[in-house]
Amino acid sequence: MQKTWRSHLLLAYSLVILAFLYLPLLILALYSFNESRINAVWTGFTLDWYKTLFQNRRVLEALMNSLFIAIISTVVSTVLGTIAAIALNRYQYKCKPVINGLLYLPILIPEIVMGLSLLVLFAQTQVPLGKTTLILAHITFCLSFVVITVNARLEGMRHELEQAAMDLYATPLQTFRYVTLPLAMPGIVAGALIAFTLSIDDFIISFFVAGPNSTTLPLYIYAMVKRGISPEINALSTLLMCATISLVVIAQILQPQHSSKNND
Amino acid sequence: MKKLLVFLVSVLTMALLAAGCGGDADKKDAAAGEQQVLNLFSWADNFDPEVIAEFEKQYNCKVNYDVFANNEELLAKIQAGGAQYDLIQPSDYMVATMLKLDLLEKMNMDNIPNAKNLVSTLQAPVYDPTGDHSLVYTWGITGIAYNKNYVKDVPDSWEDLWNPEYAGRLILLNDSRETIGMALKKNGFSNNSTDPAEVEKAFQDLKALAPNVLAFDTDTIKQKFIAEEAWIGTMWTGDASYTLKDNPNIGFVVPKEGATIWADTFAIPKGAKHKELAEKFINFIYDPQISAKNYEYIGYNDPNEKAQEFHSDEFKNDPMLKIGMENIDKGEWLIDIGEALPMYDRYWTELKTAK
């Protein structure tokens, strides 16, 4: 009896927490289908805001900028991050904890501090602000996340398979190509997806280092809000949210499936 | 495993494709050679997209339109250097600040003959006395918006905001200079007063009003009036015009004591690479026919005198914009008050915490 009472309470508590997390997002999405220009009252269902969104050249430009920057930074940070993680995992050296700590640091540093320091750096070195600086900045903060994700995968990996491959006269390169890399792949994909999501969503750091012709979607949404909140912003945010959620779901689906297969 | 590889390869191809596209665009730019770029840094949704497209066609150039959300952000970006914008849109007081910091280029008026079309009152405003570092693009005036269903006596003075009948239904702008300036005006002082006694009087009046205030709000003020949460409050002409379209009961007056006037301008930052193209763009926007099209889209008062004949009747008869235009002489610009600013800030903090 007591147990059911407790589990009911737990269920209610969980639901409240979930509602607290997702209700604002749901309402935001709901009002993107509202006919009225004003968020205050519901007047009827429409898809017009999505239509106007896709006819808006500025929105499409911002979307292209976001995708371009996210794809480049994801590819670069995934390659660099994977290499770094493998090296960190494989070799023992004196300052390992220090290096590890340094890699974690960008995750802990307040974004605003990182954005500002990057802006100062670019200003000092006279790098013109624009897509280049955005990509550099995004690689910088994505890198740590990739290293950590890949590293976690490598930590959980047994070294017997690599040793067996070497016993069978595989060269180090072959071992890496046919054994290590496939085993680490779920971690690498997860890292890449995290990097992509972070880059697409980033506002604060982008805010500091954006220049001509590099307005990304989050920057555009922010500037639109100042103009008065219209359902167009809701529609745009809903799309951005859906994209992010589906990426996270893909990352979740990919990981357990393949890790179990690989462990067999 | 295979699925994974396919996924990875497709991601990579996408990346390469995107990179390839980028490269192509660069090449195209180089091939066209002549095609210039205008880097415009402005508020979001501040131009009719068709007008910009027409400019691009006519001058064989590309307009990069990047956006900022407030003046301070703009100032930071310009001060940091590095960002090579050719044309920016600071508000009135920011023009004064940027002039003081020597961040603005003097415009070559020979390239902007259409600037003469501007309403004379807006031609050499106090924040830019010579009138050759900035040109007014959009402007508005602060007045009283009210809902005719609840506010029976048409207000004509700031004093009317203090009417106890509107307790809990009153909105004031969430801006220290605007709101303290309003209370100063109510007492017959300048909205730029630096006299401690005058500002103190304004503050005491506002403090007495604070319990009646529903919200200090700027960003969602239109929604509050349309949903009739708010009955009366301070509002800009442009917002009033927007609100009226969604709620026909909204009225608007510029009180007899006078009010604050504001403008967003065109200005060219120091070191702009495409200064001449920027000037051509400004001139293009002030062309009477283009101007008529552009301002109908953005829904603000058209400062272009010659454009009036090209406007639709609906725009010409917009009651709110009309009220703004008729009262333009009642407006007083906010200027830099220097040493007095901390005093304003202190009073403002006290007001908002008292609320």
Boltz contact constraints between the chains, C-beta under 6 A:
constraints:
  - contact:
      token1: [A, 38]
      token2: [B, 223]
      max_distance: 6.0
  - contact:
      token1: [A, 38]
      token2: [B, 226]
      max_distance: 6.0
  - contact:
      token1: [A, 38]
      token2: [B, 246]
      max_distance: 6.0
  - contact:
      token1: [A, 40]
      token2: [B, 223]
      max_distance: 6.0
  - contact:
      token1: [A, 40]
      token2: [B, 227]
      max_distance: 6.0
  - contact:
      token1: [A, 57]
      token2: [B, 49]
      max_distance: 6.0
  - contact:
      token1: [A, 68]
      token2: [B, 18]
      max_distance: 6.0
  - contact:
      token1: [A, 71]
      token2: [B, 15]
      max_distance: 6.0
  - contact:
      token1: [A, 71]
      token2: [B, 18]
      max_distance: 6.0
  - contact:
      token1: [A, 75]
      token2: [B, 15]
      max_distance: 6.0
  - contact:
      token1: [A, 119]
      token2: [B, 80]
      max_distance: 6.0
  - contact:
      token1: [A, 122]
      token2: [B, 82]
      max_distance: 6.0
  - contact:
      token1: [A, 123]
      token2: [B, 80]
      max_distance: 6.0
  - contact:
      token1: [A, 123]
      token2: [B, 81]
      max_distance: 6.0
  - contact:
      token1: [A, 123]
      token2: [B, 82]
      max_distance: 6.0
  - contact:
      token1: [A, 128]
      token2: [B, 82]
      max_distance: 6.0
  - contact:
      token1: [A, 128]
      token2: [B, 84]
      max_distance: 6.0
  - contact:
      token1: [A, 129]
      token2: [B, 82]
      max_distance: 6.0
  - contact:
      token1: [A, 129]
      token2: [B, 83]
      max_distance: 6.0
  - contact:
      token1: [A, 185]
      token2: [B, 4]
      max_distance: 6.0
  - contact:
      token1: [A, 211]
      token2: [B, 83]
      max_distance: 6.0
  - contact:
      token1: [A, 212]
      token2: [B, 39]
      max_distance: 6.0
  - contact:
      token1: [A, 212]
      token2: [B, 64]
      max_distance: 6.0
  - contact:
      token1: [A, 212]
      token2: [B, 66]
      max_distance: 6.0
  - contact:
      token1: [A, 212]
      token2: [B, 84]
      max_distance: 6.0
  - contact:
      token1: [A, 213]
      token2: [B, 64]
      max_distance: 6.0
  - contact:
      token1: [A, 215]
      token2: [B, 66]
      max_distance: 6.0
  - contact:
      token1: [A, 215]
      token2: [B, 67]
      max_distance: 6.0
  - contact:
      token1: [A, 222]
      token2: [B, 69]
      max_distance: 6.0
  - contact:
      token1: [A, 223]
      token2: [B, 44]
      max_distance: 6.0
  - contact:
      token1: [A, 223]
      token2: [B, 67]
      max_distance: 6.0
  - contact:
      token1: [A, 223]
      token2: [B, 69]
      max_distance: 6.0
  - contact:
      token1: [A, 224]
      token2: [B, 44]
      max_distance: 6.0
  - contact:
      token1: [A, 226]
      token2: [B, 69]
      max_distance: 6.0
  - contact:
      token1: [A, 227]
      token2: [B, 44]
      max_distance: 6.0
  - contact:
      token1: [A, 227]
      token2: [B, 45]
      max_distance: 6.0
  - contact:
      token1: [A, 228]
      token2: [B, 222]
      max_distance: 6.0
